[in-house]
Amino acid sequence: KPDYLVRRGRHLIPVEVKPGRTAAQPYRSDILQLAAYGLLVEETYGVAPPYGVIRYQATSHNVPFTPELRRELLNTLAAMRADLEADDVSPNHHNPARCATCGYRYACGQEL
């Protein structure tokens, strides 16, 4: 669920707060998380919000909920569901820092 909702006219705008982050542009993962909240708001209240807000430590980013973002979210959710049902899913090894702190590193055999 979003950290909070702000009413703007007939719309409820989801806001996600990431107080420990600083970035000139929002992370893609944060955008998709916010888009999921927008979908939840639409399903719960019957009105799709036109945008959501990501608040980092020193900046706020308005993220428009476009048809393209909705499509990307739905495709990502479908891929996640497929991974949940798969017998084996390859780990994501694009981030060495994340790999170093992974709780499954001892059993992975593919550490960076």
TORROTOR-181657 format. One record per residue: residue in three letters; x, y, z of N, C-alpha, C in turn. Coordinates in steps of 0.1 Angstrom, whole numbers, padded with zeros to 4 digits, always signed. Example, Ala and Ser with C-alpha at 12.3 -4.5 7.8 and 13.67 -1.06 7.14 Angstrom:
REM residues 2
Ala+0132-0057+0078+0123-0045+0078+0132-0033+0078 Ser+0128-0022+0071+0137-0011+0071+0129+0000+0079 
REM end
This chain:
REM residues 112
Lys+0008-0012+0000+0000+0000+0000+0009+0012+0000 Pro+0004+0023-0006+0012+0035-0006+0014+0041+0008 Asp+0024+0049+0010+0026+0055+0023+0014+0064+0027 Tyr+0009+0072+0017-0003+0079+0019-0010+0083+0006 Leu-0022+0087+0007-0030+0092-0005-0033+0107-0003 Val-0032+0115-0013-0036+0129-0013-0048+0131-0022 Arg-0058+0138-0017-0069+0140-0026-0067+0153-0034 Arg-0069+0151-0047-0068+0163-0057-0081+0162-0065 Gly-0090+0170-0061-0103+0170-0068-0110+0156-0066 Arg-0114+0149-0076-0120+0136-0075-0110+0125-0075 His-0097+0128-0076-0086+0118-0076-0079+0116-0063 Leu-0075+0104-0060-0067+0101-0049-0053+0098-0055 Ile-0043+0106-0051-0029+0105-0056-0021+0097-0046 Pro-0015+0085-0051-0006+0077-0042+0007+0084-0041 Val+0012+0084-0028+0026+0090-0026+0034+0079-0019 Glu+0046+0077-0024+0056+0067-0019+0068+0075-0014 Val+0071+0074-0001+0082+0081+0005+0094+0072+0006 Lys+0106+0076+0001+0118+0069+0002+0128+0078+0009 Pro+0128+0080+0022+0136+0090+0028+0151+0088+0028 Gly+0155+0076+0026+0170+0074+0025+0176+0075+0011 Arg+0168+0078+0002+0173+0079-0012+0174+0093-0017 Thr+0184+0095-0025+0186+0107-0032+0189+0104-0047 Ala+0182+0110-0056+0184+0108-0070+0178+0119-0078 Ala+0184+0123-0089+0179+0133-0097+0167+0128-0105 Gln+0166+0115-0108+0155+0109-0114+0150+0097-0106 Pro+0138+0094-0106+0133+0082-0098+0138+0069-0104 Tyr+0141+0060-0095+0145+0046-0100+0134+0040-0107 Arg+0137+0031-0116+0126+0024-0124+0118+0015-0114 Ser+0125+0009-0105+0117+0000-0096+0107+0008-0087 Asp+0111+0020-0083+0102+0029-0076+0090+0033-0084 Ile+0093+0036-0097+0082+0040-0106+0072+0028-0108 Leu+0077+0016-0109+0068+0005-0111+0060+0002-0098 Gln+0067+0004-0086+0060+0002-0073+0049+0013-0072 Leu+0051+0025-0076+0041+0036-0076+0030+0033-0085 Ala+0033+0028-0097+0023+0024-0107+0014+0013-0102 Ala+0020+0003-0094+0011-0007-0088+0002-0001-0078 Tyr+0006+0009-0070-0002+0016-0061-0014+0023-0069 Gly-0010+0029-0080-0020+0036-0088-0031+0026-0093 Leu-0027+0014-0096-0036+0004-0100-0045-0001-0089 Leu-0039-0002-0077-0047-0005-0065-0057+0005-0061 Val-0053+0018-0063-0062+0029-0060-0074+0028-0070 Glu-0071+0026-0083-0081+0025-0093-0091+0013-0090 Glu-0085+0002-0086-0094-0010-0083-0102-0008-0071 Thr-0097-0001-0061-0104+0001-0048-0114+0012-0049 Tyr-0111+0023-0055-0120+0035-0055-0127+0038-0068 Gly-0123+0030-0079-0130+0031-0091-0126+0043-0100 Val-0116+0050-0096-0111+0062-0104-0096+0061-0105 Ala-0091+0060-0117-0076+0059-0119-0070+0073-0116 Pro-0059+0073-0107-0052+0086-0105-0044+0089-0118 Pro-0043+0102-0121-0036+0106-0133-0020+0105-0131 Tyr-0016+0105-0119-0002+0105-0116+0000+0100-0101 Gly+0012+0098-0098+0016+0095-0084+0029+0103-0080 Val+0033+0103-0068+0044+0111-0064+0054+0101-0056 Ile+0067+0103-0060+0078+0096-0053+0085+0107-0046 Arg+0087+0106-0033+0094+0116-0025+0107+0109-0020 Tyr+0118+0115-0025+0131+0111-0020+0135+0121-0009 Gln+0147+0119-0004+0152+0128+0007+0151+0143+0004 Ala+0155+0147-0007+0155+0161-0010+0147+0165-0022 Thr+0141+0155-0029+0133+0158-0041+0120+0151-0041 Ser+0111+0156-0049+0098+0149-0052+0097+0147-0067 His+0091+0136-0071+0090+0134-0086+0075+0130-0088 Asn+0068+0138-0097+0055+0134-0102+0057+0124-0113 Val+0050+0113-0112+0051+0103-0122+0037+0101-0129 Pro+0036+0105-0142+0023+0103-0149+0020+0089-0151 Phe+0008+0085-0149+0003+0071-0151-0002+0070-0165 Thr+0008+0068-0174+0005+0067-0189+0001+0053-0193 Pro-0006+0051-0204-0009+0038-0209+0004+0029-0210 Glu+0015+0035-0214+0028+0028-0216+0032+0022-0202 Leu+0031+0031-0192+0036+0026-0178+0026+0015-0174 Arg+0014+0016-0176+0004+0006-0172+0008-0007-0179 Arg+0011-0007-0192+0014-0019-0199+0027-0025-0194 Glu+0037-0016-0191+0049-0022-0185+0047-0028-0171 Leu+0039-0022-0163+0035-0028-0150+0028-0041-0152 Leu+0018-0042-0161+0011-0055-0162+0020-0065-0168 Asn+0029-0062-0177+0039-0071-0182+0049-0076-0171 Thr+0053-0067-0163+0062-0071-0152+0055-0080-0142 Leu+0042-0077-0139+0035-0085-0130+0033-0099-0136 Ala+0030-0100-0149+0029-0113-0155+0042-0121-0155 Ala+0053-0114-0157+0066-0121-0156+0069-0126-0142 Met+0065-0118-0132+0067-0122-0118+0059-0134-0115 Arg+0046-0134-0120+0037-0146-0117+0043-0158-0124 Ala+0048-0157-0136+0054-0168-0143+0066-0173-0135 Asp+0075-0164-0130+0086-0168-0122+0082-0176-0109 Leu+0071-0172-0103+0066-0179-0091+0062-0193-0094 Glu+0058-0196-0106+0053-0209-0110+0064-0218-0116 Ala+0076-0211-0119+0087-0218-0126+0094-0227-0116 Asp+0099-0238-0122+0107-0247-0113+0121-0241-0110 Asp+0126-0233-0119+0139-0227-0116+0139-0213-0122 Val+0144-0203-0115+0145-0189-0120+0159-0185-0118 Ser+0165-0180-0129+0179-0175-0128+0180-0162-0120 Pro+0190-0162-0111+0191-0149-0103+0195-0137-0111 Asn+0192-0126-0106+0196-0113-0113+0210-0110-0108 His+0220-0110-0117+0233-0107-0113+0239-0094-0119 His+0230-0084-0119+0235-0071-0124+0240-0062-0114 Asn+0239-0065-0101+0243-0056-0090+0252-0063-0080 Pro+0265-0061-0081+0274-0068-0072+0271-0065-0057 Ala+0267-0053-0054+0265-0049-0040+0253-0057-0035 Arg+0243-0059-0043+0231-0066-0039+0234-0081-0037 Cys+0242-0086-0046+0247-0100-0046+0254-0102-0033 Ala+0263-0093-0029+0271-0095-0017+0263-0096-0004 Thr+0251-0090-0004+0243-0091+0008+0231-0100+0007 Cys+0231-0108-0004+0220-0117-0006+0220-0129+0004 Gly+0209-0132+0009+0207-0143+0019+0209-0157+0013 Tyr+0209-0158+0000+0210-0171-0007+0224-0173-0013 Arg+0233-0163-0011+0246-0164-0017+0254-0177-0014 Tyr+0252-0182-0002+0259-0194+0001+0255-0206-0007 Ala+0243-0206-0013+0238-0217-0020+0237-0214-0035 Cys+0240-0202-0039+0238-0198-0053+0248-0205-0063 Gly+0261-0204-0060+0271-0209-0069+0274-0200-0081 Gln+0267-0188-0082+0269-0179-0093+0272-0165-0088 Glu+0278-0164-0076+0280-0151-0070+0290-0143-0078 Leu+0289-0130-0077+0297-0121-0085+0311-0119-0077 
REM end
